[in-house]
C-alpha cells in the first residue's frame, strides 16, 4: 500500500476526535439526537482546522445505517456518532459513496456546473437516506452560479443537504448565508496541537523531544494540518537511531530556516544596554549563517508580541500560545522594558517588516530598524522631562507656556506694549504761510493718493520704544490737537484715520465747477511731526492752478479706489452708436450679428455699453466671433466713441422685446419704415415696427 501522509492517515472519523472545535461538534451532535437536520450548512474558518473533516463526519452520521442505540439497543452506535463500520460509513470514508458528492468549487464554479447540480438534486438518493453535496472552497463560486442555486437552497427536497466549506465567508452572498446554518471554526490551541503531535509520535514509534514538538506546534500557527505536514517533513529528515527517527529542536529549526528565540533575547538585552555594536554583530552573524532578513524580522515581530503579552498578563496568560520554556524566556525579556517601550519596538519592527517585502537591500533596512530600537531608549517622554526640571527655572516656564492653550499663549496688546513715561508735550510743527482758498483740483493724482496712504500708515503705526532721551507721551493723557494747513487752509483737528473722500464731479468748461470738500490730513497724535513731514504737508497745501479746457472737457478716468473721486462719464448717444455698429456689421457680411445687435437692449453703465441679446451664451460666442468684435470696435472708433462694448446673453425673448429693432440705413428695414403707408399705419394705430421680413427671396 502506498504511503499516506500523517494529515490523511490520522484524519478524525468521529466528532470526538476533532480537536479544538467543541462548540461545533456539540451543536451537531445535539441536532442529530433531536432530529433537527438543516438543509444547508456553512463551515468557515482558518485553514487546516477541520471544516471538510466535520462535513464528512456529519455526512457519515446522516447516512449511517446503524440505528442510534439507547432505544433500539445497538451496541455499535449508542450516540449520534457514526459507527464507522457500516457500508455507508466505509464508502464515505474512502470517498466512494454514490449519494455523497464532494465537489471542488474552485474548479467547478460556473453556472453550468451549478445547473447540473440543481437538476441532479431533484432525484432521490439511490441507496442512502440523504443525498449530500459538500462544496469545498465555496467562496470561489461565481455570483451567477450562487443565484442559480438560491431557489433550490431555499426550498430543497427533503432528501438533500448542502454543506459548504470556505476560508472566506464574506465572499459568499448574504442571500446564501441567510439560508444556511453558519458555523465559525476556531484556530486550534497550542496545547491541543501539542497533545495531538505527542500522540501521533507515540503511535508512529518516533522519539521526539518536547522542545521539538513545541516548535512544530508553534509553527502550525493554529492549523493542525500545517503542524502535521511540518512533522511529516521533520520525520523524513530526522536521524535514525536503532531504526527509530529522533526529532530534536535544532534540526527542525534548520529545516524551517528559523533561529532559536535565545537570539532575540540577546538582542533585547543589548538594546536595553544601548549597545549598537553588539546588536549589529549579532545580526551579522545570523545573516552570514544564511538566514533570510525577512524570516528574521518575522520571528522578531512574533517574539516582541509575546513579550508584550507577558508584560501585560504575565507568563501564564492564555494570550501566549507557546511552550513553558518560551514563556519563561519572554518573561525575562519583558522585565527589561516598559509597556510603552515594547509597544514602540513592535510598531517599528512591523514597519520594518513591511518595508522588507518590497524594497531592495533588505539587510540595510533590517539594520536600520534595529538601530532605531537602540536609539529609542535614549528618548524621554515629555512628562518625564518636565518632572525632572526645577519648578523655578526659565526652561520649565517656557515649556509650560508652550504646552498651554493657544489662546493663553497669545500675548495681549496691553501686555506687549512698552512702558511709557510722562514727558512734556511736543512742540507744535511750524505752520506754513496762510494762503487764500482755491478751488479743489478736478481729480486726485495717483502720486498724491499714494503719498497720503504712506503717511497714514506711518502715523497710525505703533511707535517704537523710545530712547531714554527721546520725549514720549503718557498713554492715559488725551492727545493734543495739532493744527496744520489743509487743502483749503482751514485748521482742523487731526484724527488717526482720514475719512474717505466723496465723489466730486469733474469741472466743465461751460459751467463753474463746484468746490470739492476738503480732506483733512491725518496727523498722528502719538508723536510730533518731523521737519521733513511738516515741509511735505506744507507743499501739498500750496494752491493749485486752475485747469483750463477748451470745448467740452472729457472726464478724467480713474480706476480702483480713486474712482470714487472721479466724475461720472457723460451719457452717450446709444442709438447713434448702435446704428453705426449694426451698419458696419451689415456691410462686412455679418448680417446675423447685425440683426442680433439691432434687436438687443443697449444700456450704459459708466464707461461700458452693455448689449443684452436674446440668445444663449454658446450661440452668442459663435455669432460674435473675433472678426465681428473687431468690426464693432472699428465702427465705434470711427464715430469717436471710447466706451467699452460688452455683449450679454439674455433669457428667451426678454432682450428682444425690450425695444424695437434699429433700422439700418439702406436696408430693407429702413425702406419699410420710410414707406408712407407704414408711417400712416403707425400714426393711425399708434404702433411700432419690431421686425421686417424680406419675402422677395422666398
PyMOL commands that set and color helices and strands:
alter all, ss='L'
color gray80, all
select helices_A, chain A and resi 6-9+15-17+22-34+51-63+69-72+87-93+111-120+138-140+143-154+169-171+174-177+190-203+210-220+224-237+249-256+262-272+276-288+293-313+324-334+339-356+362-376+382-387+394-402+406-409+413-416+446-460+531-540+560-565+574-587+591-598+617-623+626-638+656-658+668-674+676-685
alter helices_A, ss='H'
color red, helices_A
select strands_A, chain A and resi 40-44+100-104+131-136+160-166+181-184+207-208+239-241+244-247+601-605+608-613+644-649
alter strands_A, ss='S'
color yellow, strands_A
deselect
rebuild
show_as cartoon
